[in-house]
């Protein structure tokens, strides 16, 4: 009769190693809001609250930054989410008779590493 040691090597166990898949984080895009002479401050605050889900205080802060500097970041999202939000804001602005303009730009590769 074979010993237990001999029997252990004949168990027919197949060992399969799985490669670890590293998922790459999706690229993020900043949505920039641009100042104009016609869109009201109240409408900009409304958009920042309703579309970008900022608090009233944060919305006012962003609106003032856009007003004083010419542009500001409304939010940072994946490409698809950013495109959807830009389209939604453009529809809202058009429906309300405002020329509010937004644009998207890729977030730098290193900006999210320390967070």
Jmol script that loads the backbone (N, CA, C; Angstrom):
load data "model"
ATOM      1  N   UNK A   1       0.851  -1.173   0.000  1.00  0.00           N
ATOM      2  CA  UNK A   1       0.000   0.000   0.000  1.00  0.00           C
ATOM      3  C   UNK A   1       0.894   1.232   0.000  1.00  0.00           C
ATOM      4  N   UNK A   2       0.588   2.244  -0.853  1.00  0.00           N
ATOM      5  CA  UNK A   2       1.441   3.425  -0.913  1.00  0.00           C
ATOM      6  C   UNK A   2       1.277   4.260   0.348  1.00  0.00           C
ATOM      7  N   UNK A   3       2.351   4.941   0.683  1.00  0.00           N
ATOM      8  CA  UNK A   3       2.303   5.808   1.858  1.00  0.00           C
ATOM      9  C   UNK A   3       1.494   7.054   1.530  1.00  0.00           C
ATOM     10  N   UNK A   4       1.124   7.792   2.574  1.00  0.00           N
ATOM     11  CA  UNK A   4       0.334   9.011   2.373  1.00  0.00           C
ATOM     12  C   UNK A   4       1.115  10.043   1.575  1.00  0.00           C
ATOM     13  N   UNK A   5       2.422  10.061   1.746  1.00  0.00           N
ATOM     14  CA  UNK A   5       3.237  11.034   1.018  1.00  0.00           C
ATOM     15  C   UNK A   5       3.171  10.760  -0.478  1.00  0.00           C
ATOM     16  N   UNK A   6       3.246   9.491  -0.864  1.00  0.00           N
ATOM     17  CA  UNK A   6       3.184   9.143  -2.273  1.00  0.00           C
ATOM     18  C   UNK A   6       1.798   9.449  -2.851  1.00  0.00           C
ATOM     19  N   UNK A   7       0.775   9.174  -2.073  1.00  0.00           N
ATOM     20  CA  UNK A   7      -0.595   9.367  -2.511  1.00  0.00           C
ATOM     21  C   UNK A   7      -0.905  10.851  -2.739  1.00  0.00           C
ATOM     22  N   UNK A   8      -0.312  11.746  -1.953  1.00  0.00           N
ATOM     23  CA  UNK A   8      -0.573  13.183  -2.056  1.00  0.00           C
ATOM     24  C   UNK A   8      -0.171  13.741  -3.393  1.00  0.00           C
ATOM     25  N   UNK A   9       0.829  13.172  -4.035  1.00  0.00           N
ATOM     26  CA  UNK A   9       1.266  13.709  -5.318  1.00  0.00           C
ATOM     27  C   UNK A   9       0.405  13.196  -6.468  1.00  0.00           C
ATOM     28  N   UNK A  10      -0.444  12.215  -6.227  1.00  0.00           N
ATOM     29  CA  UNK A  10      -1.287  11.648  -7.282  1.00  0.00           C
ATOM     30  C   UNK A  10      -2.750  12.093  -7.172  1.00  0.00           C
ATOM     31  N   UNK A  11      -3.021  13.164  -6.444  1.00  0.00           N
ATOM     32  CA  UNK A  11      -4.413  13.572  -6.243  1.00  0.00           C
ATOM     33  C   UNK A  11      -5.042  14.181  -7.493  1.00  0.00           C
ATOM     34  N   UNK A  12      -4.252  14.535  -8.466  1.00  0.00           N
ATOM     35  CA  UNK A  12      -4.809  15.108  -9.693  1.00  0.00           C
ATOM     36  C   UNK A  12      -5.294  16.535  -9.515  1.00  0.00           C
ATOM     37  N   UNK A  13      -4.732  17.244  -8.582  1.00  0.00           N
ATOM     38  CA  UNK A  13      -5.136  18.631  -8.362  1.00  0.00           C
ATOM     39  C   UNK A  13      -4.474  19.506  -9.413  1.00  0.00           C
ATOM     40  N   UNK A  14      -5.295  20.293 -10.068  1.00  0.00           N
ATOM     41  CA  UNK A  14      -4.791  21.221 -11.075  1.00  0.00           C
ATOM     42  C   UNK A  14      -4.789  22.610 -10.452  1.00  0.00           C
ATOM     43  N   UNK A  15      -3.651  23.233 -10.486  1.00  0.00           N
ATOM     44  CA  UNK A  15      -3.539  24.573  -9.931  1.00  0.00           C
ATOM     45  C   UNK A  15      -3.505  25.556 -11.097  1.00  0.00           C
ATOM     46  N   UNK A  16      -4.440  26.472 -11.055  1.00  0.00           N
ATOM     47  CA  UNK A  16      -4.512  27.476 -12.113  1.00  0.00           C
ATOM     48  C   UNK A  16      -4.260  28.834 -11.485  1.00  0.00           C
ATOM     49  N   UNK A  17      -3.325  29.538 -12.011  1.00  0.00           N
ATOM     50  CA  UNK A  17      -3.053  30.869 -11.472  1.00  0.00           C
ATOM     51  C   UNK A  17      -3.804  31.888 -12.303  1.00  0.00           C
ATOM     52  N   UNK A  18      -4.400  32.829 -11.607  1.00  0.00           N
ATOM     53  CA  UNK A  18      -5.145  33.885 -12.286  1.00  0.00           C
ATOM     54  C   UNK A  18      -4.291  35.139 -12.310  1.00  0.00           C
ATOM     55  N   UNK A  19      -4.322  35.802 -13.439  1.00  0.00           N
ATOM     56  CA  UNK A  19      -3.631  37.081 -13.541  1.00  0.00           C
ATOM     57  C   UNK A  19      -4.481  38.131 -12.847  1.00  0.00           C
ATOM     58  N   UNK A  20      -3.830  38.962 -12.080  1.00  0.00           N
ATOM     59  CA  UNK A  20      -4.560  40.058 -11.455  1.00  0.00           C
ATOM     60  C   UNK A  20      -4.747  41.154 -12.489  1.00  0.00           C
ATOM     61  N   UNK A  21      -5.980  41.533 -12.658  1.00  0.00           N
ATOM     62  CA  UNK A  21      -6.294  42.572 -13.615  1.00  0.00           C
ATOM     63  C   UNK A  21      -6.321  43.907 -12.880  1.00  0.00           C
ATOM     64  N   UNK A  22      -5.506  44.813 -13.346  1.00  0.00           N
ATOM     65  CA  UNK A  22      -5.507  46.160 -12.770  1.00  0.00           C
ATOM     66  C   UNK A  22      -6.434  47.026 -13.599  1.00  0.00           C
ATOM     67  N   UNK A  23      -7.438  47.552 -12.952  1.00  0.00           N
ATOM     68  CA  UNK A  23      -8.358  48.433 -13.651  1.00  0.00           C
ATOM     69  C   UNK A  23      -7.794  49.844 -13.643  1.00  0.00           C
ATOM     70  N   UNK A  24      -7.797  50.456 -14.785  1.00  0.00           N
ATOM     71  CA  UNK A  24      -7.322  51.817 -14.898  1.00  0.00           C
ATOM     72  C   UNK A  24      -8.478  52.750 -14.586  1.00  0.00           C
ATOM     73  N   UNK A  25      -8.204  53.744 -13.767  1.00  0.00           N
ATOM     74  CA  UNK A  25      -9.247  54.710 -13.442  1.00  0.00           C
ATOM     75  C   UNK A  25      -9.641  55.468 -14.700  1.00  0.00           C
ATOM     76  N   UNK A  26     -10.924  55.737 -14.860  1.00  0.00           N
ATOM     77  CA  UNK A  26     -11.340  56.481 -16.052  1.00  0.00           C
ATOM     78  C   UNK A  26     -10.811  57.914 -16.002  1.00  0.00           C
ATOM     79  N   UNK A  27     -10.529  58.454 -17.161  1.00  0.00           N
ATOM     80  CA  UNK A  27     -10.043  59.827 -17.241  1.00  0.00           C
ATOM     81  C   UNK A  27     -11.167  60.771 -16.827  1.00  0.00           C
ATOM     82  N   UNK A  28     -10.811  61.777 -16.065  1.00  0.00           N
ATOM     83  CA  UNK A  28     -11.793  62.741 -15.591  1.00  0.00           C
ATOM     84  C   UNK A  28     -11.703  64.033 -16.392  1.00  0.00           C
ATOM     85  N   UNK A  29     -12.842  64.703 -16.480  1.00  0.00           N
ATOM     86  CA  UNK A  29     -12.925  65.954 -17.226  1.00  0.00           C
ATOM     87  C   UNK A  29     -13.532  67.035 -16.346  1.00  0.00           C
ATOM     88  N   UNK A  30     -12.931  68.210 -16.430  1.00  0.00           N
ATOM     89  CA  UNK A  30     -13.454  69.377 -15.726  1.00  0.00           C
ATOM     90  C   UNK A  30     -14.488  70.057 -16.607  1.00  0.00           C
ATOM     91  N   UNK A  31     -15.586  70.438 -15.999  1.00  0.00           N
ATOM     92  CA  UNK A  31     -16.577  71.242 -16.705  1.00  0.00           C
ATOM     93  C   UNK A  31     -16.337  72.688 -16.295  1.00  0.00           C
ATOM     94  N   UNK A  32     -16.022  73.502 -17.284  1.00  0.00           N
ATOM     95  CA  UNK A  32     -15.775  74.918 -17.034  1.00  0.00           C
ATOM     96  C   UNK A  32     -17.009  75.724 -17.406  1.00  0.00           C
ATOM     97  N   UNK A  33     -17.354  76.642 -16.523  1.00  0.00           N
ATOM     98  CA  UNK A  33     -18.470  77.541 -16.757  1.00  0.00           C
ATOM     99  C   UNK A  33     -17.848  78.893 -17.120  1.00  0.00           C
ATOM    100  N   UNK A  34     -18.360  79.526 -18.191  1.00  0.00           N
ATOM    101  CA  UNK A  34     -17.780  80.779 -18.674  1.00  0.00           C
ATOM    102  C   UNK A  34     -18.726  81.952 -18.412  1.00  0.00           C
ATOM    103  N   UNK A  35     -18.147  83.050 -18.010  1.00  0.00           N
ATOM    104  CA  UNK A  35     -18.914  84.260 -17.714  1.00  0.00           C
ATOM    105  C   UNK A  35     -19.422  84.906 -18.999  1.00  0.00           C
ATOM    106  N   UNK A  36     -20.585  85.518 -18.921  1.00  0.00           N
ATOM    107  CA  UNK A  36     -21.105  86.337 -20.019  1.00  0.00           C
ATOM    108  C   UNK A  36     -21.847  87.511 -19.395  1.00  0.00           C
ATOM    109  N   UNK A  37     -22.250  88.448 -20.224  1.00  0.00           N
ATOM    110  CA  UNK A  37     -22.891  89.664 -19.718  1.00  0.00           C
ATOM    111  C   UNK A  37     -24.408  89.556 -19.604  1.00  0.00           C
ATOM    112  N   UNK A  38     -24.976  88.396 -19.926  1.00  0.00           N
ATOM    113  CA  UNK A  38     -26.426  88.278 -19.978  1.00  0.00           C
ATOM    114  C   UNK A  38     -27.033  87.260 -19.019  1.00  0.00           C
ATOM    115  N   UNK A  39     -26.341  86.180 -18.756  1.00  0.00           N
ATOM    116  CA  UNK A  39     -26.883  85.149 -17.863  1.00  0.00           C
ATOM    117  C   UNK A  39     -26.900  85.696 -16.439  1.00  0.00           C
ATOM    118  N   UNK A  40     -28.046  85.584 -15.796  1.00  0.00           N
ATOM    119  CA  UNK A  40     -28.165  86.136 -14.448  1.00  0.00           C
ATOM    120  C   UNK A  40     -27.411  85.287 -13.427  1.00  0.00           C
ATOM    121  N   UNK A  41     -27.012  85.937 -12.379  1.00  0.00           N
ATOM    122  CA  UNK A  41     -26.316  85.233 -11.299  1.00  0.00           C
ATOM    123  C   UNK A  41     -27.227  84.185 -10.674  1.00  0.00           C
ATOM    124  N   UNK A  42     -28.500  84.535 -10.534  1.00  0.00           N
ATOM    125  CA  UNK A  42     -29.461  83.592  -9.951  1.00  0.00           C
ATOM    126  C   UNK A  42     -29.575  82.320 -10.784  1.00  0.00           C
ATOM    127  N   UNK A  43     -29.568  82.463 -12.118  1.00  0.00           N
ATOM    128  CA  UNK A  43     -29.665  81.287 -12.972  1.00  0.00           C
ATOM    129  C   UNK A  43     -28.419  80.421 -12.832  1.00  0.00           C
ATOM    130  N   UNK A  44     -27.266  81.039 -12.760  1.00  0.00           N
ATOM    131  CA  UNK A  44     -26.015  80.282 -12.597  1.00  0.00           C
ATOM    132  C   UNK A  44     -26.039  79.509 -11.280  1.00  0.00           C
ATOM    133  N   UNK A  45     -26.481  80.144 -10.214  1.00  0.00           N
ATOM    134  CA  UNK A  45     -26.578  79.462  -8.912  1.00  0.00           C
ATOM    135  C   UNK A  45     -27.576  78.308  -9.001  1.00  0.00           C
ATOM    136  N   UNK A  46     -28.706  78.547  -9.665  1.00  0.00           N
ATOM    137  CA  UNK A  46     -29.709  77.488  -9.855  1.00  0.00           C
ATOM    138  C   UNK A  46     -29.099  76.286 -10.575  1.00  0.00           C
ATOM    139  N   UNK A  47     -28.360  76.532 -11.655  1.00  0.00           N
ATOM    140  CA  UNK A  47     -27.729  75.455 -12.427  1.00  0.00           C
ATOM    141  C   UNK A  47     -26.726  74.696 -11.558  1.00  0.00           C
ATOM    142  N   UNK A  48     -25.920  75.422 -10.819  1.00  0.00           N
ATOM    143  CA  UNK A  48     -24.909  74.773  -9.970  1.00  0.00           C
ATOM    144  C   UNK A  48     -25.562  73.907  -8.889  1.00  0.00           C
ATOM    145  N   UNK A  49     -26.710  74.324  -8.396  1.00  0.00           N
ATOM    146  CA  UNK A  49     -27.411  73.526  -7.382  1.00  0.00           C
ATOM    147  C   UNK A  49     -28.159  72.350  -8.008  1.00  0.00           C
ATOM    148  N   UNK A  50     -28.890  72.600  -9.083  1.00  0.00           N
ATOM    149  CA  UNK A  50     -29.768  71.562  -9.622  1.00  0.00           C
ATOM    150  C   UNK A  50     -29.042  70.544 -10.491  1.00  0.00           C
ATOM    151  N   UNK A  51     -28.050  70.955 -11.252  1.00  0.00           N
ATOM    152  CA  UNK A  51     -27.361  70.032 -12.159  1.00  0.00           C
ATOM    153  C   UNK A  51     -26.102  69.452 -11.515  1.00  0.00           C
ATOM    154  N   UNK A  52     -25.365  70.302 -10.783  1.00  0.00           N
ATOM    155  CA  UNK A  52     -24.093  69.862 -10.221  1.00  0.00           C
ATOM    156  C   UNK A  52     -24.180  69.514  -8.733  1.00  0.00           C
ATOM    157  N   UNK A  53     -25.327  69.727  -8.135  1.00  0.00           N
ATOM    158  CA  UNK A  53     -25.627  69.335  -6.750  1.00  0.00           C
ATOM    159  C   UNK A  53     -24.696  69.984  -5.722  1.00  0.00           C
ATOM    160  N   UNK A  54     -24.345  71.251  -5.969  1.00  0.00           N
ATOM    161  CA  UNK A  54     -23.587  72.004  -4.979  1.00  0.00           C
ATOM    162  C   UNK A  54     -24.577  72.620  -3.988  1.00  0.00           C
ATOM    163  N   UNK A  55     -24.111  72.890  -2.794  1.00  0.00           N
ATOM    164  CA  UNK A  55     -24.938  73.588  -1.808  1.00  0.00           C
ATOM    165  C   UNK A  55     -25.147  75.028  -2.285  1.00  0.00           C
ATOM    166  N   UNK A  56     -26.056  75.729  -1.662  1.00  0.00           N
ATOM    167  CA  UNK A  56     -26.298  77.123  -2.040  1.00  0.00           C
ATOM    168  C   UNK A  56     -25.039  77.958  -1.829  1.00  0.00           C
ATOM    169  N   UNK A  57     -24.401  77.788  -0.692  1.00  0.00           N
ATOM    170  CA  UNK A  57     -23.185  78.545  -0.395  1.00  0.00           C
ATOM    171  C   UNK A  57     -22.069  78.273  -1.386  1.00  0.00           C
ATOM    172  N   UNK A  58     -21.840  77.001  -1.721  1.00  0.00           N
ATOM    173  CA  UNK A  58     -20.802  76.630  -2.675  1.00  0.00           C
ATOM    174  C   UNK A  58     -21.163  77.139  -4.076  1.00  0.00           C
ATOM    175  N   UNK A  59     -22.442  77.092  -4.424  1.00  0.00           N
ATOM    176  CA  UNK A  59     -22.895  77.583  -5.722  1.00  0.00           C
ATOM    177  C   UNK A  59     -22.633  79.081  -5.862  1.00  0.00           C
ATOM    178  N   UNK A  60     -22.924  79.844  -4.820  1.00  0.00           N
ATOM    179  CA  UNK A  60     -22.674  81.289  -4.843  1.00  0.00           C
ATOM    180  C   UNK A  60     -21.175  81.561  -4.965  1.00  0.00           C
ATOM    181  N   UNK A  61     -20.382  80.788  -4.239  1.00  0.00           N
ATOM    182  CA  UNK A  61     -18.923  80.952  -4.289  1.00  0.00           C
ATOM    183  C   UNK A  61     -18.398  80.696  -5.709  1.00  0.00           C
ATOM    184  N   UNK A  62     -18.854  79.619  -6.353  1.00  0.00           N
ATOM    185  CA  UNK A  62     -18.426  79.293  -7.720  1.00  0.00           C
ATOM    186  C   UNK A  62     -18.911  80.373  -8.691  1.00  0.00           C
ATOM    187  N   UNK A  63     -20.163  80.793  -8.545  1.00  0.00           N
ATOM    188  CA  UNK A  63     -20.729  81.823  -9.424  1.00  0.00           C
ATOM    189  C   UNK A  63     -19.911  83.104  -9.338  1.00  0.00           C
ATOM    190  N   UNK A  64     -19.551  83.526  -8.136  1.00  0.00           N
ATOM    191  CA  UNK A  64     -18.754  84.745  -7.970  1.00  0.00           C
ATOM    192  C   UNK A  64     -17.358  84.585  -8.576  1.00  0.00           C
ATOM    193  N   UNK A  65     -16.789  83.400  -8.433  1.00  0.00           N
ATOM    194  CA  UNK A  65     -15.478  83.138  -9.031  1.00  0.00           C
ATOM    195  C   UNK A  65     -15.568  83.251 -10.553  1.00  0.00           C
ATOM    196  N   UNK A  66     -16.603  82.655 -11.136  1.00  0.00           N
ATOM    197  CA  UNK A  66     -16.801  82.732 -12.588  1.00  0.00           C
ATOM    198  C   UNK A  66     -17.007  84.193 -13.000  1.00  0.00           C
ATOM    199  N   UNK A  67     -17.808  84.919 -12.251  1.00  0.00           N
ATOM    200  CA  UNK A  67     -18.099  86.315 -12.561  1.00  0.00           C
ATOM    201  C   UNK A  67     -16.834  87.176 -12.501  1.00  0.00           C
ATOM    202  N   UNK A  68     -16.002  86.949 -11.504  1.00  0.00           N
ATOM    203  CA  UNK A  68     -14.817  87.783 -11.294  1.00  0.00           C
ATOM    204  C   UNK A  68     -13.613  87.393 -12.151  1.00  0.00           C
ATOM    205  N   UNK A  69     -13.497  86.122 -12.514  1.00  0.00           N
ATOM    206  CA  UNK A  69     -12.302  85.670 -13.242  1.00  0.00           C
ATOM    207  C   UNK A  69     -12.578  85.281 -14.694  1.00  0.00           C
ATOM    208  N   UNK A  70     -13.830  85.143 -15.058  1.00  0.00           N
ATOM    209  CA  UNK A  70     -14.167  84.793 -16.434  1.00  0.00           C
ATOM    210  C   UNK A  70     -14.547  83.342 -16.640  1.00  0.00           C
ATOM    211  N   UNK A  71     -14.077  82.458 -15.758  1.00  0.00           N
ATOM    212  CA  UNK A  71     -14.459  81.044 -15.849  1.00  0.00           C
ATOM    213  C   UNK A  71     -14.167  80.365 -14.517  1.00  0.00           C
ATOM    214  N   UNK A  72     -14.775  79.204 -14.340  1.00  0.00           N
ATOM    215  CA  UNK A  72     -14.556  78.429 -13.120  1.00  0.00           C
ATOM    216  C   UNK A  72     -15.041  77.013 -13.304  1.00  0.00           C
ATOM    217  N   UNK A  73     -14.580  76.142 -12.433  1.00  0.00           N
ATOM    218  CA  UNK A  73     -14.908  74.718 -12.511  1.00  0.00           C
ATOM    219  C   UNK A  73     -16.244  74.455 -11.814  1.00  0.00           C
ATOM    220  N   UNK A  74     -17.185  73.918 -12.588  1.00  0.00           N
ATOM    221  CA  UNK A  74     -18.488  73.561 -12.035  1.00  0.00           C
ATOM    222  C   UNK A  74     -18.450  72.164 -11.426  1.00  0.00           C
ATOM    223  N   UNK A  75     -17.573  71.294 -11.953  1.00  0.00           N
ATOM    224  CA  UNK A  75     -17.459  69.939 -11.440  1.00  0.00           C
ATOM    225  C   UNK A  75     -16.469  69.132 -12.254  1.00  0.00           C
ATOM    226  N   UNK A  76     -16.122  67.954 -11.730  1.00  0.00           N
ATOM    227  CA  UNK A  76     -15.184  67.045 -12.388  1.00  0.00           C
ATOM    228  C   UNK A  76     -15.838  65.671 -12.456  1.00  0.00           C
ATOM    229  N   UNK A  77     -15.922  65.123 -13.675  1.00  0.00           N
ATOM    230  CA  UNK A  77     -16.648  63.881 -13.893  1.00  0.00           C
ATOM    231  C   UNK A  77     -15.976  63.050 -14.984  1.00  0.00           C
ATOM    232  N   UNK A  78     -16.421  61.815 -15.132  1.00  0.00           N
ATOM    233  CA  UNK A  78     -15.978  61.015 -16.277  1.00  0.00           C
ATOM    234  C   UNK A  78     -16.528  61.665 -17.537  1.00  0.00           C
ATOM    235  N   UNK A  79     -15.968  61.297 -18.684  1.00  0.00           N
ATOM    236  CA  UNK A  79     -16.357  61.944 -19.950  1.00  0.00           C
ATOM    237  C   UNK A  79     -17.862  61.880 -20.190  1.00  0.00           C
ATOM    238  N   UNK A  80     -18.459  60.712 -20.042  1.00  0.00           N
ATOM    239  CA  UNK A  80     -19.873  60.546 -20.363  1.00  0.00           C
ATOM    240  C   UNK A  80     -20.756  61.393 -19.446  1.00  0.00           C
ATOM    241  N   UNK A  81     -20.436  61.400 -18.162  1.00  0.00           N
ATOM    242  CA  UNK A  81     -21.227  62.195 -17.207  1.00  0.00           C
ATOM    243  C   UNK A  81     -21.053  63.682 -17.508  1.00  0.00           C
ATOM    244  N   UNK A  82     -19.821  64.097 -17.781  1.00  0.00           N
ATOM    245  CA  UNK A  82     -19.565  65.507 -18.090  1.00  0.00           C
ATOM    246  C   UNK A  82     -20.320  65.934 -19.342  1.00  0.00           C
ATOM    247  N   UNK A  83     -20.280  65.122 -20.383  1.00  0.00           N
ATOM    248  CA  UNK A  83     -20.991  65.455 -21.623  1.00  0.00           C
ATOM    249  C   UNK A  83     -22.490  65.591 -21.380  1.00  0.00           C
ATOM    250  N   UNK A  84     -23.040  64.701 -20.568  1.00  0.00           N
ATOM    251  CA  UNK A  84     -24.470  64.737 -20.257  1.00  0.00           C
ATOM    252  C   UNK A  84     -24.825  66.004 -19.492  1.00  0.00           C
ATOM    253  N   UNK A  85     -24.004  66.368 -18.522  1.00  0.00           N
ATOM    254  CA  UNK A  85     -24.274  67.574 -17.728  1.00  0.00           C
ATOM    255  C   UNK A  85     -24.150  68.836 -18.582  1.00  0.00           C
ATOM    256  N   UNK A  86     -23.152  68.903 -19.443  1.00  0.00           N
ATOM    257  CA  UNK A  86     -22.997  70.068 -20.330  1.00  0.00           C
ATOM    258  C   UNK A  86     -24.225  70.198 -21.224  1.00  0.00           C
ATOM    259  N   UNK A  87     -24.674  69.097 -21.809  1.00  0.00           N
ATOM    260  CA  UNK A  87     -25.848  69.132 -22.683  1.00  0.00           C
ATOM    261  C   UNK A  87     -27.094  69.576 -21.904  1.00  0.00           C
ATOM    262  N   UNK A  88     -27.241  69.094 -20.692  1.00  0.00           N
ATOM    263  CA  UNK A  88     -28.397  69.462 -19.866  1.00  0.00           C
ATOM    264  C   UNK A  88     -28.397  70.958 -19.559  1.00  0.00           C
ATOM    265  N   UNK A  89     -27.227  71.486 -19.188  1.00  0.00           N
ATOM    266  CA  UNK A  89     -27.135  72.915 -18.879  1.00  0.00           C
ATOM    267  C   UNK A  89     -27.400  73.751 -20.123  1.00  0.00           C
ATOM    268  N   UNK A  90     -26.871  73.326 -21.252  1.00  0.00           N
ATOM    269  CA  UNK A  90     -27.100  74.080 -22.484  1.00  0.00           C
ATOM    270  C   UNK A  90     -28.586  74.108 -22.846  1.00  0.00           C
ATOM    271  N   UNK A  91     -29.278  72.996 -22.641  1.00  0.00           N
ATOM    272  CA  UNK A  91     -30.736  72.956 -22.883  1.00  0.00           C
ATOM    273  C   UNK A  91     -31.459  73.914 -21.934  1.00  0.00           C
ATOM    274  N   UNK A  92     -31.104  73.849 -20.640  1.00  0.00           N
ATOM    275  CA  UNK A  92     -31.739  74.723 -19.651  1.00  0.00           C
ATOM    276  C   UNK A  92     -31.506  76.196 -19.979  1.00  0.00           C
ATOM    277  N   UNK A  93     -30.271  76.524 -20.348  1.00  0.00           N
ATOM    278  CA  UNK A  93     -29.944  77.914 -20.674  1.00  0.00           C
ATOM    279  C   UNK A  93     -30.739  78.378 -21.888  1.00  0.00           C
ATOM    280  N   UNK A  94     -30.793  77.547 -22.902  1.00  0.00           N
ATOM    281  CA  UNK A  94     -31.533  77.897 -24.120  1.00  0.00           C
ATOM    282  C   UNK A  94     -33.017  78.076 -23.816  1.00  0.00           C
ATOM    283  N   UNK A  95     -33.587  77.173 -23.019  1.00  0.00           N
ATOM    284  CA  UNK A  95     -35.010  77.255 -22.671  1.00  0.00           C
ATOM    285  C   UNK A  95     -35.332  78.535 -21.887  1.00  0.00           C
ATOM    286  N   UNK A  96     -34.331  79.035 -21.153  1.00  0.00           N
ATOM    287  CA  UNK A  96     -34.535  80.234 -20.345  1.00  0.00           C
ATOM    288  C   UNK A  96     -33.980  81.496 -21.003  1.00  0.00           C
ATOM    289  N   UNK A  97     -33.524  81.377 -22.237  1.00  0.00           N
ATOM    290  CA  UNK A  97     -33.071  82.530 -22.990  1.00  0.00           C
ATOM    291  C   UNK A  97     -31.715  83.074 -22.584  1.00  0.00           C
ATOM    292  N   UNK A  98     -30.851  82.227 -22.038  1.00  0.00           N
ATOM    293  CA  UNK A  98     -29.514  82.667 -21.620  1.00  0.00           C
ATOM    294  C   UNK A  98     -28.436  82.050 -22.515  1.00  0.00           C
ATOM    295  N   UNK A  99     -27.364  82.805 -22.750  1.00  0.00           N
ATOM    296  CA  UNK A  99     -26.262  82.289 -23.573  1.00  0.00           C
ATOM    297  C   UNK A  99     -25.168  81.591 -22.755  1.00  0.00           C
ATOM    298  N   UNK A 100     -25.512  81.076 -21.595  1.00  0.00           N
ATOM    299  CA  UNK A 100     -24.519  80.443 -20.719  1.00  0.00           C
ATOM    300  C   UNK A 100     -23.736  79.393 -21.495  1.00  0.00           C
ATOM    301  N   UNK A 101     -22.423  79.450 -21.376  1.00  0.00           N
ATOM    302  CA  UNK A 101     -21.546  78.547 -22.116  1.00  0.00           C
ATOM    303  C   UNK A 101     -20.707  77.727 -21.154  1.00  0.00           C
ATOM    304  N   UNK A 102     -20.599  76.447 -21.444  1.00  0.00           N
ATOM    305  CA  UNK A 102     -19.737  75.549 -20.682  1.00  0.00           C
ATOM    306  C   UNK A 102     -18.790  74.857 -21.643  1.00  0.00           C
ATOM    307  N   UNK A 103     -17.667  74.404 -21.121  1.00  0.00           N
ATOM    308  CA  UNK A 103     -16.733  73.620 -21.913  1.00  0.00           C
ATOM    309  C   UNK A 103     -16.160  72.528 -21.017  1.00  0.00           C
ATOM    310  N   UNK A 104     -15.510  71.573 -21.659  1.00  0.00           N
ATOM    311  CA  UNK A 104     -14.883  70.459 -20.927  1.00  0.00           C
ATOM    312  C   UNK A 104     -13.406  70.434 -21.261  1.00  0.00           C
ATOM    313  N   UNK A 105     -12.609  70.053 -20.257  1.00  0.00           N
ATOM    314  CA  UNK A 105     -11.191  69.838 -20.511  1.00  0.00           C
ATOM    315  C   UNK A 105     -10.734  68.658 -19.669  1.00  0.00           C
ATOM    316  N   UNK A 106      -9.798  67.875 -20.190  1.00  0.00           N
ATOM    317  CA  UNK A 106      -9.311  66.729 -19.422  1.00  0.00           C
ATOM    318  C   UNK A 106      -8.593  67.197 -18.166  1.00  0.00           C
ATOM    319  N   UNK A 107      -8.848  66.496 -17.088  1.00  0.00           N
ATOM    320  CA  UNK A 107      -8.145  66.756 -15.842  1.00  0.00           C
ATOM    321  C   UNK A 107      -6.722  66.236 -16.013  1.00  0.00           C
ATOM    322  N   UNK A 108      -5.755  66.941 -15.469  1.00  0.00           N
ATOM    323  CA  UNK A 108      -4.374  66.470 -15.609  1.00  0.00           C
ATOM    324  C   UNK A 108      -4.208  65.122 -14.932  1.00  0.00           C
ATOM    325  N   UNK A 109      -3.317  64.308 -15.464  1.00  0.00           N
ATOM    326  CA  UNK A 109      -3.109  62.927 -14.975  1.00  0.00           C
ATOM    327  C   UNK A 109      -2.673  62.885 -13.516  1.00  0.00           C
ATOM    328  N   UNK A 110      -1.962  63.906 -13.042  1.00  0.00           N
ATOM    329  CA  UNK A 110      -1.403  63.869 -11.684  1.00  0.00           C
ATOM    330  C   UNK A 110      -2.295  64.509 -10.645  1.00  0.00           C
ATOM    331  N   UNK A 111      -3.347  65.205 -11.054  1.00  0.00           N
ATOM    332  CA  UNK A 111      -4.133  65.981 -10.082  1.00  0.00           C
ATOM    333  C   UNK A 111      -4.896  65.117  -9.087  1.00  0.00           C
ATOM    334  N   UNK A 112      -5.267  63.896  -9.429  1.00  0.00           N
ATOM    335  CA  UNK A 112      -6.060  63.076  -8.515  1.00  0.00           C
ATOM    336  C   UNK A 112      -5.251  62.121  -7.678  1.00  0.00           C
ATOM    337  N   UNK A 113      -3.926  62.096  -7.816  1.00  0.00           N
ATOM    338  CA  UNK A 113      -3.139  61.083  -7.122  1.00  0.00           C
ATOM    339  C   UNK A 113      -3.004  61.318  -5.632  1.00  0.00           C
ATOM    340  N   UNK A 114      -3.032  62.562  -5.196  1.00  0.00           N
ATOM    341  CA  UNK A 114      -2.839  62.858  -3.788  1.00  0.00           C
ATOM    342  C   UNK A 114      -4.128  62.856  -2.998  1.00  0.00           C
ATOM    343  N   UNK A 115      -5.234  62.632  -3.643  1.00  0.00           N
ATOM    344  CA  UNK A 115      -6.516  62.670  -2.953  1.00  0.00           C
ATOM    345  C   UNK A 115      -6.919  61.311  -2.464  1.00  0.00           C
TER     346      UNK A 115
END
end "model"
wireframe off; spacefill off
backbone 0.3
color backbone group
